[in-house]
Amino acid sequence: MGKIKIDYIIVGQGLAGSWLAFEFLKRDLSVMVFDRNIEETSSKKAAGIYNPITGRNMVKTWKADALFSNLEFDYSHLEKKIRAKFLHPIPIYRPFKAVEDQNDWNGKASDEGYLEYLKEFKEQSIGYDDIIDPLGGIILNKSGYVNIPVMLSAMKTFLLNKGAYLSEVFDYDKMKLNSNTALYDSFEAKKIIFCEGSLPENQFWDLPFRPVRGEIIDIECDFKSDFIINQGVFMIPKKDRITIGATYDHKNLTFEPQESGIKSLEERLKKIFKGDFRIIDKQAGVRPATHDRKPYIGLHKKYKTLGIFNGFGTKGVSLAPYFAKHFVDVLTHRDEIDQEVHVQRVN
Ligand SMILES: Cc1cc2nc3c(=O)[nH]c(=O)nc-3n(C[C@H](O)[C@H](O)[C@H](O)COP(=O)(O)OP(=O)(O)OC[C@H]3O[C@@H](n4cnc5c(N)ncnc54)[C@H](O)[C@@H]3O)c2cc1C
């Protein structure tokens, strides 16, 4: 019986698979996306923040200029195409922890490389009664959060309407790999790209993943904010709650929220927030992080019809759209793969 020819099979419809599928479709390449539809995925548990200035030292994140130049445009374009609202641009307020941070930013505030990300430099508290910020801080542009579950659900409907989605577990034993094509069930594809996220069971790739569990909690309180506040924890203001996160644990890789994680969030929250609150929800997930904190992208060394698009770690929201474009450029011979993310750096 003849096979159904498609350009690419994508395994996994998390943040990574969704962006990759969208990028292929934009370029008139056909896809079939497989997803096993479970709740225990990194994308369904994520807080969804995108933030150009990260880490304790508050420096530009890796590849910030490339990643952030089109990020909000890309998400709002996707919103229009798949008819859903999930992008929430909100300035991030990062209070200074020490006088040294304040001094450091006194210099950086006029640095050309930082200007586009800096909305305001505050030498004094912003004046929220419940927030402990005696030294002021920086207020950032090009930041906010994406409601990833809403995005994924709209993307699934979009793909289903195109006949490009199958709700099933992809079974590696059913693959037949030729030199130019990959066969799977009734399909014949140019390539199969794995976007399986954390803890993949896939035996074809032996990669040094370094998955990291995280908890987030939702609290109910009277506090209202125009900013995401980020010092020790982040506080994302939503209509009826504030989302607080996140923890990092490389050992206990479970999707069950742990008491120790919740406690640590509460303790850190109290260092920045004086108000009363009540926890109304707890979530945990495992991030698909890698040994060098950079994604694994590219084709398999031995099986040229297999590819991978994974390892987006703690920053999938800002990395996935940019690298989906890049990977499709590489697959369509418009670009050479960026060696920093090339999967063959490790296998
Ligand atoms: C607590 C927490 C907070 C986070 N906060 C942020 C944040 O604020 N900002 C940010 O940018 N990132 C954040 N992240 C990280 C973010 O979630 C990830 O970077 C991103 O979601 C990874 O997406 P993914 O598509 O690679 O993986 P996943 O979301 O895990 O998706 C993989 C998909 O593949 C499917 N799948 C796997 N194997 C198969 C198979 N064999 N057959 C069929 N389907 C399969 C799974 O069901 C799943 O749907 C957070 C993560 C956690 C856990």
The ligand as a Tripos MOL2 file, in Angstrom:
@<TRIPOS>MOLECULE
LIG
   53    58     1     0     0
SMALL
NO_CHARGES

@<TRIPOS>ATOM
      1 C1          8.3230   24.7050   37.3340 C.3       1 LIG1
      2 C2          8.8100   25.1470   35.9810 C.ar      1 LIG1
      3 C3          8.8700   26.5000   35.6880 C.ar      1 LIG1
      4 C4          9.3210   26.9290   34.4500 C.ar      1 LIG1
      5 N1          9.3150   28.2570   34.1900 N.ar      1 LIG1
      6 C5          9.7440   28.7020   32.9770 C.ar      1 LIG1
      7 C6          9.7240   30.0840   32.6770 C.ar      1 LIG1
      8 O1          9.2910   30.9150   33.4830 O.2       1 LIG1
      9 N2         10.1830   30.4810   31.4580 N.ar      1 LIG1
     10 C7         10.6540   29.5920   30.5330 C.ar      1 LIG1
     11 O2         11.0740   30.0120   29.4440 O.2       1 LIG1
     12 N3         10.6870   28.2650   30.8040 N.ar      1 LIG1
     13 C8         10.2450   27.8030   31.9950 C.ar      1 LIG1
     14 N4         10.2650   26.4670   32.2590 N.ar      1 LIG1
     15 C9         10.9060   25.5730   31.2790 C.3       1 LIG1
     16 C10         9.9790   25.2460   30.1110 C.3       1 LIG1
     17 O3          8.8810   24.5640   30.6060 O.3       1 LIG1
     18 C11        10.7390   24.3860   29.0810 C.3       1 LIG1
     19 O4         11.8830   25.0590   28.6120 O.3       1 LIG1
     20 C12         9.8710   24.0380   27.8700 C.3       1 LIG1
     21 O5          8.5300   23.9790   28.1890 O.3       1 LIG1
     22 C13        10.2980   22.7190   27.2760 C.3       1 LIG1
     23 O6          9.4290   22.3880   26.2330 O.3       1 LIG1
     24 P1          9.6070   21.0600   25.3980 P.3       1 LIG1
     25 O7          8.5950   21.1040   24.3080 O.co2     1 LIG1
     26 O8         11.0270   20.8630   25.0110 O.co2     1 LIG1
     27 O9          9.2820   19.8790   26.4150 O.3       1 LIG1
     28 P2          7.8900   19.3550   27.0100 P.3       1 LIG1
     29 O10         7.0530   20.4450   27.4850 O.co2     1 LIG1
     30 O11         8.2330   18.2940   28.0010 O.co2     1 LIG1
     31 O12         7.1520   18.6960   25.7800 O.3       1 LIG1
     32 C14         7.4640   17.4360   25.2490 C.3       1 LIG1
     33 C15         6.2150   16.8320   24.6510 C.3       1 LIG1
     34 O13         6.5480   15.6060   24.0090 O.3       1 LIG1
     35 C16         5.5910   14.6220   24.3230 C.3       1 LIG1
     36 N5          6.2450   13.3190   24.1490 N.ar      1 LIG1
     37 C17         7.4140   12.9060   24.7090 C.ar      1 LIG1
     38 N6          7.7210   11.6690   24.2570 N.ar      1 LIG1
     39 C18         6.7280   11.2980   23.3930 C.ar      1 LIG1
     40 C19         6.4730   10.1300   22.6080 C.ar      1 LIG1
     41 N7          7.3280    9.0840   22.5810 N.pl3     1 LIG1
     42 N8          5.3520   10.0850   21.8610 N.ar      1 LIG1
     43 C20         4.4810   11.1340   21.8450 C.ar      1 LIG1
     44 N9          4.6860   12.2640   22.5690 N.ar      1 LIG1
     45 C21         5.7860   12.3470   23.3440 C.ar      1 LIG1
     46 C22         5.1980   14.9570   25.7670 C.3       1 LIG1
     47 O14         3.9580   14.4020   26.1020 O.3       1 LIG1
     48 C23         5.1650   16.4940   25.6970 C.3       1 LIG1
     49 O15         3.9190   16.9890   25.2900 O.3       1 LIG1
     50 C24         9.7700   25.9940   33.4730 C.ar      1 LIG1
     51 C25         9.6710   24.6370   33.7540 C.ar      1 LIG1
     52 C26         9.1990   24.2050   34.9910 C.ar      1 LIG1
     53 C27         9.1030   22.7330   35.2550 C.3       1 LIG1
@<TRIPOS>BOND
     1     1     2 1
     2     2     3 ar
     3     2    52 ar
     4     3     4 ar
     5     4     5 ar
     6     4    50 ar
     7     5     6 ar
     8     6     7 ar
     9     6    13 1
    10     7     8 2
    11     7     9 ar
    12     9    10 ar
    13    10    11 2
    14    10    12 ar
    15    12    13 ar
    16    13    14 ar
    17    14    15 1
    18    14    50 ar
    19    15    16 1
    20    16    17 1
    21    16    18 1
    22    18    19 1
    23    18    20 1
    24    20    21 1
    25    20    22 1
    26    22    23 1
    27    23    24 1
    28    24    25 2
    29    24    26 1
    30    24    27 1
    31    27    28 1
    32    28    29 2
    33    28    30 1
    34    28    31 1
    35    31    32 1
    36    32    33 1
    37    33    34 1
    38    33    48 1
    39    34    35 1
    40    35    36 1
    41    35    46 1
    42    36    37 ar
    43    36    45 ar
    44    37    38 ar
    45    38    39 ar
    46    39    40 ar
    47    39    45 ar
    48    40    41 1
    49    40    42 ar
    50    42    43 ar
    51    43    44 ar
    52    44    45 ar
    53    46    47 1
    54    46    48 1
    55    48    49 1
    56    50    51 ar
    57    51    52 ar
    58    52    53 1
@<TRIPOS>SUBSTRUCTURE
     1 LIG1         1 GROUP 0 **** ****
